[in-house]
Amino acid sequence: MTILQVISQRHLSGAERVCLMLSESLQQRGHRVVLICKKDAVMFAEASQRGIEIRTPGVSGKFNPLVALGILRIAREVHADVIHTHLSTASQWGGAAGRLGGIPVVAHVHAMNSRYFFLLADAMVACSEGVRQHIIRQGVSPERIRTIYNGIESKRLVISQDISEIRASLSITGNTPTIACIAHLADKKGQADLIRAVALLKDTWPDLVCFFIGSGENMDNLRCQAEELGVARRAVLLGYRSDAVTIMNAMDIIILPSLGKEGLPLVLLEAALLGKPVICSNIPGNNEVVVDGATGLLFPPGNAAALAEQIDKLLSDKECSARMAQSAKDRAQNEFTIEAMTDRVEGLYHELSGLA
């Protein structure tokens, strides 16, 4: 098959990575994949490394119908059998292109979005059941949208660097307890609650260090908050790191304190496949990856005290922590691989196109 992947990316984050991983996986199965995206050096470099064919007709602007015509022109040029769109703008205009050209369209919903931008698609894919229910509550027929969980490439999670070397590079000495949050620095990601939790633990765990990996508009606010709470040396903001997975592998616990509007966070899947214990807020998406008390721990979103209690629990009970991490890894290897995701997406393409 020839598959046109269309994404209106903002930065290289979860949806963008899913699109790239899926595109490469489909290519490896013998399909031709053409990626339409904005001109972006990071996206270009990653797509090129994976050997993905790229076109950049311009996919910006929700009030620019010329975008649909540009997508349709390329779809006809490459003889696309299916158009697969990601994110709202690409789905709006990719859906219109499909309708104009008589080409089946799959719209991928990566977060708690408005249904409006995805309605022209022949089928919708939700990255989690929470996202699917969010779209159904807006009046979309359940038959039009199915849940296909994000997948992770286990081959890219093979860490060659020794953990002791990684910790040394971060100035971590001995058995210093370490936790990390890998996410865009924004209010909705809840990093402020994690800093408050670190402050609550400074007497119980005086050596605890929390690393924040990611860039974003809240960088300065979080740094000021840490200083005000007296934990500036314990809350280390590393900014964006291309080696985030390597750093994750050297941590004792991975934490995602999101306040809401998650799809299916890749960081939780990566942590599971690395065998890292996880604590995250109990919100849709998160609680589909983490089974509370079995594959990780949940806490009420926005509750720093409850988060501190869960951190203390895992740091205090290494046996429990290791047991949950192993259970999470076993589950991820069965349910959250790129191979499983590709199987399900490929099956949907065949349904819509009539090709096998």
C-alpha positions as CSV (number, residue, x, y, z in Angstrom):
1,M,0.0,0.0,0.0
2,T,1.0,3.6,-0.3
3,I,0.2,5.6,2.9
4,L,0.2,9.3,3.2
5,Q,1.0,10.4,6.8
6,V,0.1,14.0,7.5
7,I,1.0,15.9,10.7
8,S,0.9,19.5,11.7
9,Q,3.6,19.2,14.3
10,R,4.5,21.9,16.8
11,H,7.6,20.3,18.3
12,L,9.0,16.7,18.5
13,S,6.7,15.4,21.2
14,G,4.4,12.4,21.7
15,A,2.2,12.6,18.6
16,E,5.2,13.4,16.4
17,R,7.2,10.5,17.7
18,V,4.2,8.1,17.3
19,C,3.8,9.2,13.7
20,L,7.5,8.7,12.9
21,M,7.7,5.3,14.6
22,L,4.6,4.1,12.9
23,S,5.8,5.3,9.5
24,E,9.1,3.5,9.8
25,S,7.4,0.3,11.0
26,L,5.0,0.4,8.1
27,Q,7.9,0.9,5.7
28,Q,9.6,-2.2,7.2
29,R,6.5,-4.2,6.3
30,G,6.9,-3.2,2.6
31,H,4.5,-0.3,2.4
32,R,5.5,3.0,0.8
33,V,5.1,5.9,3.3
34,V,5.2,9.6,2.4
35,L,5.2,12.1,5.3
36,I,3.6,15.5,4.9
37,C,4.7,17.9,7.7
38,K,5.8,21.5,8.4
39,K,9.4,22.5,7.6
40,D,11.2,21.7,10.8
41,A,14.9,20.8,11.2
42,V,14.3,18.4,14.1
43,M,11.4,16.6,12.4
44,F,13.4,16.5,9.1
45,A,16.5,15.0,10.9
46,E,14.5,12.3,12.6
47,A,12.5,11.4,9.6
48,S,15.6,11.3,7.4
49,Q,17.4,9.0,9.9
50,R,14.5,6.6,9.6
51,G,14.5,6.8,5.8
52,I,11.0,8.3,5.5
53,E,10.1,10.2,2.4
54,I,9.1,13.8,3.3
55,R,7.0,16.5,1.5
56,T,6.4,20.0,2.8
57,P,3.5,21.7,1.0
58,G,2.6,23.7,4.2
59,V,0.1,22.4,6.7
60,S,-0.5,25.5,8.8
61,G,-3.7,27.4,9.4
62,K,-7.2,26.2,10.3
63,F,-8.7,28.8,8.0
64,N,-6.6,28.1,4.9
65,P,-8.4,25.7,2.6
66,L,-5.4,25.7,0.2
67,V,-3.8,23.2,2.7
68,A,-6.4,20.6,1.7
69,L,-5.6,21.2,-2.0
70,G,-1.9,20.8,-1.3
71,I,-2.5,17.5,0.5
72,L,-4.7,16.2,-2.3
73,R,-2.2,17.1,-5.0
74,I,0.5,15.0,-3.2
75,A,-2.0,12.2,-2.5
76,R,-2.8,11.9,-6.2
77,E,0.9,12.3,-7.2
78,V,1.9,9.3,-5.0
79,H,-1.3,7.4,-5.7
80,A,-2.1,7.2,-2.0
81,D,-4.3,4.3,-0.9
82,V,-4.9,5.8,2.6
83,I,-4.4,9.2,4.2
84,H,-3.5,9.0,7.9
85,T,-3.7,12.3,9.7
86,H,-2.3,13.4,13.1
87,L,-3.3,16.4,15.2
88,S,-6.1,18.8,14.6
89,T,-5.0,21.0,11.6
90,A,-3.7,18.1,9.6
91,S,-6.9,16.1,10.4
92,Q,-9.2,18.9,9.4
93,W,-7.5,19.5,6.0
94,G,-6.4,15.9,5.4
95,G,-10.0,14.8,5.9
96,A,-11.2,17.4,3.4
97,A,-8.5,16.2,0.9
98,G,-9.7,12.6,1.3
99,R,-13.3,13.6,0.6
100,L,-12.4,15.6,-2.5
101,G,-10.2,12.8,-3.8
102,G,-12.2,9.8,-2.8
103,I,-9.3,8.5,-0.7
104,P,-10.0,6.8,2.7
105,V,-8.8,8.9,5.7
106,V,-7.8,7.7,9.2
107,A,-7.7,10.6,11.8
108,H,-5.5,9.9,14.8
109,V,-6.7,11.6,18.0
110,H,-3.7,11.9,20.3
111,A,-5.3,13.9,23.2
112,M,-8.6,15.1,24.7
113,N,-9.4,17.1,21.5
114,S,-12.6,18.6,20.1
115,R,-14.3,16.2,17.7
116,Y,-14.7,19.0,15.1
117,F,-11.4,18.7,13.5
118,F,-11.7,14.9,12.9
119,L,-15.2,14.6,11.5
120,L,-14.3,14.4,7.8
121,A,-12.3,11.2,8.4
122,D,-13.7,7.8,7.5
123,A,-12.5,6.4,10.8
124,M,-10.8,7.8,13.9
125,V,-8.1,6.2,16.0
126,A,-7.9,7.1,19.7
127,C,-4.6,6.5,21.5
128,S,-6.4,5.5,24.7
129,E,-9.8,4.5,25.8
130,G,-10.0,7.7,27.8
131,V,-9.6,9.7,24.6
132,R,-12.1,7.5,22.8
133,Q,-14.7,8.1,25.5
134,H,-14.0,11.9,25.4
135,I,-14.8,11.9,21.6
136,I,-17.9,9.7,22.1
137,R,-19.3,12.1,24.8
138,Q,-19.2,14.8,22.1
139,G,-21.7,12.9,20.0
140,V,-19.5,10.8,17.7
141,S,-20.8,7.3,17.1
142,P,-18.8,4.6,18.9
143,E,-18.5,2.7,15.7
144,R,-16.5,5.5,14.1
145,I,-13.6,5.5,16.6
146,R,-11.5,2.7,17.9
147,T,-8.8,2.5,20.5
148,I,-5.3,1.6,19.3
149,Y,-2.7,2.0,22.0
150,N,0.6,3.8,21.2
151,G,3.6,1.5,20.8
152,I,7.2,1.9,21.6
153,E,10.2,0.6,19.7
154,S,12.0,-1.7,22.2
155,K,15.1,-1.8,19.9
156,R,15.6,1.9,20.6
157,L,15.5,1.3,24.4
158,V,18.7,-0.7,24.5
159,I,21.0,1.4,26.7
160,S,24.7,0.7,26.2
161,Q,26.1,3.2,28.7
162,D,26.6,1.9,32.2
163,I,24.2,3.3,34.8
164,S,27.1,4.3,37.1
165,E,28.5,6.4,34.2
166,I,25.2,8.1,33.6
167,R,24.8,8.9,37.2
168,A,28.3,10.2,37.5
169,S,27.7,12.5,34.5
170,L,24.8,14.0,36.4
171,S,26.9,14.5,39.5
172,I,25.0,11.8,41.4
173,T,27.1,10.2,44.1
174,G,26.8,6.7,45.6
175,N,23.3,5.5,46.3
176,T,21.6,9.0,46.2
177,P,17.9,8.4,45.7
178,T,16.9,9.9,42.3
179,I,13.5,10.5,40.6
180,A,12.8,12.1,37.3
181,C,10.0,13.8,35.4
182,I,10.3,13.8,31.6
183,A,7.7,16.2,30.1
184,H,7.2,19.6,28.5
185,L,7.4,22.2,31.2
186,A,3.8,23.5,31.3
187,D,1.1,23.9,33.9
188,K,-0.9,20.9,32.7
189,K,2.1,18.6,33.3
190,G,2.0,19.3,37.0
191,Q,5.7,19.8,37.7
192,A,4.9,22.4,40.3
193,D,3.2,19.7,42.4
194,L,6.3,17.5,42.1
195,I,8.5,20.3,43.4
196,R,6.1,20.7,46.3
197,A,6.3,17.0,47.0
198,V,10.1,17.1,46.9
199,A,9.9,19.9,49.5
200,L,7.7,17.8,51.7
201,L,10.2,15.0,51.6
202,K,13.3,17.0,52.4
203,D,13.5,15.8,56.0
204,T,12.6,12.2,55.3
205,W,14.9,11.9,52.3
206,P,17.5,14.7,52.7
207,D,19.6,13.4,49.7
208,L,16.7,13.0,47.3
209,V,17.3,14.6,43.9
210,C,14.6,15.2,41.3
211,F,15.5,15.8,37.7
212,F,13.2,17.6,35.3
213,I,13.9,16.8,31.6
214,G,12.2,19.0,29.1
215,S,11.8,22.6,27.9
216,G,8.9,24.9,28.1
217,E,7.3,28.1,29.2
218,N,7.4,27.2,32.9
219,M,11.2,26.8,33.2
220,D,11.8,30.1,35.1
221,N,8.7,29.7,37.3
222,L,9.7,26.2,38.4
223,R,13.2,27.3,39.1
224,C,11.9,30.2,41.3
225,Q,9.5,27.9,43.0
226,A,12.3,25.5,43.9
227,E,14.3,28.3,45.4
228,E,11.4,29.6,47.4
229,L,10.7,26.1,48.9
230,G,14.4,25.6,49.7
231,V,14.9,22.7,47.3
232,A,16.9,24.4,44.4
233,R,19.7,21.8,44.8
234,R,17.2,18.9,44.8
235,A,15.1,20.0,41.9
236,V,17.4,20.0,38.9
237,L,16.1,21.4,35.6
238,L,18.1,19.9,32.7
239,G,16.1,21.3,29.9
240,Y,15.6,19.4,26.7
241,R,17.9,16.3,26.4
242,S,18.2,14.1,23.4
243,D,19.4,11.4,25.7
244,A,16.4,11.5,28.0
245,V,15.8,7.7,27.8
246,T,19.4,7.1,28.8
247,I,19.0,9.4,31.8
248,M,15.6,7.7,32.6
249,N,17.4,4.4,32.8
250,A,19.6,5.7,35.7
251,M,16.8,6.9,37.8
252,D,15.1,5.1,40.8
253,I,11.6,6.3,39.9
254,I,9.9,8.0,37.0
255,I,7.1,10.4,37.8
256,L,4.4,12.0,35.6
257,P,2.2,14.3,37.7
258,S,-0.1,15.6,34.8
259,L,-3.2,17.5,35.8
260,G,-5.2,16.4,32.8
261,K,-5.5,16.1,29.0
262,E,-3.1,13.2,28.5
263,G,-3.5,10.8,25.6
264,L,-1.3,7.8,26.3
265,P,2.1,9.2,27.5
266,L,5.0,7.6,25.8
267,V,7.3,8.2,28.8
268,L,5.2,5.8,30.9
269,L,5.6,3.1,28.2
270,E,9.3,3.8,27.9
271,A,9.7,3.6,31.7
272,A,7.8,0.3,31.7
273,L,10.0,-1.3,29.0
274,L,13.1,-0.1,30.8
275,G,11.9,-1.8,34.0
276,K,11.6,1.5,35.9
277,P,9.1,2.0,38.7
278,V,6.5,4.6,37.9
279,I,4.2,7.0,39.8
280,C,1.7,9.1,37.9
281,S,-1.5,11.0,38.4
282,N,-4.8,9.1,38.2
283,I,-6.2,10.6,35.0
284,P,-7.4,8.9,31.7
285,G,-4.5,7.7,29.7
286,N,-2.2,7.4,32.6
287,N,-4.4,4.9,34.4
288,E,-4.6,2.7,31.3
289,V,-0.8,2.2,31.4
290,V,-0.4,2.0,35.1
291,V,-2.5,-0.5,37.1
292,D,-2.4,0.9,40.6
293,G,-0.5,-1.2,43.1
294,A,0.3,-3.8,40.4
295,T,2.4,-2.1,37.7
296,G,3.0,1.3,39.4
297,L,1.3,3.8,41.8
298,L,-1.3,6.4,41.1
299,F,-2.2,9.5,43.1
300,P,-4.9,12.2,42.8
301,P,-3.9,14.9,40.3
302,G,-2.8,18.1,42.0
303,N,-2.3,16.5,45.4
304,A,1.4,17.1,46.3
305,A,1.1,15.4,49.7
306,A,-0.3,12.2,48.2
307,L,2.5,12.2,45.6
308,A,5.1,12.6,48.4
309,E,3.6,9.6,50.1
310,Q,3.8,7.5,47.0
311,I,7.5,8.5,46.4
312,D,8.3,7.6,50.0
313,K,6.6,4.3,49.6
314,L,8.6,3.2,46.6
315,L,11.9,4.5,47.9
316,S,11.4,2.7,51.2
317,D,10.3,-0.6,49.7
318,K,12.8,-1.7,47.1
319,E,11.3,-5.2,46.8
320,C,7.8,-3.8,46.1
321,S,9.3,-1.3,43.7
322,A,11.1,-4.0,41.7
323,R,8.1,-6.2,41.6
324,M,5.8,-3.6,40.1
325,A,8.5,-2.5,37.6
326,Q,8.8,-6.1,36.4
327,S,5.0,-6.5,36.1
328,A,4.9,-3.2,34.1
329,K,7.6,-4.4,31.8
330,D,5.8,-7.8,31.2
331,R,2.6,-6.0,30.3
332,A,4.3,-3.4,28.1
333,Q,6.0,-6.1,26.1
334,N,2.6,-7.6,25.3
335,E,0.4,-4.5,24.8
336,F,2.5,-1.4,24.1
337,T,4.9,-2.3,21.4
338,I,5.2,-0.7,17.9
339,E,4.6,-4.1,16.4
340,A,1.2,-4.5,18.1
341,M,0.3,-0.9,17.2
342,T,1.3,-1.5,13.5
343,D,-0.8,-4.7,13.3
344,R,-3.9,-2.9,14.4
345,V,-3.4,0.2,12.2
346,E,-2.5,-1.9,9.2
347,G,-5.7,-3.9,9.7
348,L,-7.7,-0.7,9.7
349,Y,-6.1,0.5,6.5
350,H,-7.1,-2.8,4.9
351,E,-10.7,-2.4,6.1
352,L,-11.0,1.0,4.6
353,S,-9.2,0.6,1.4
354,G,-10.3,-3.0,0.5
355,L,-6.7,-3.9,-0.1
356,A,-5.0,-6.8,1.6
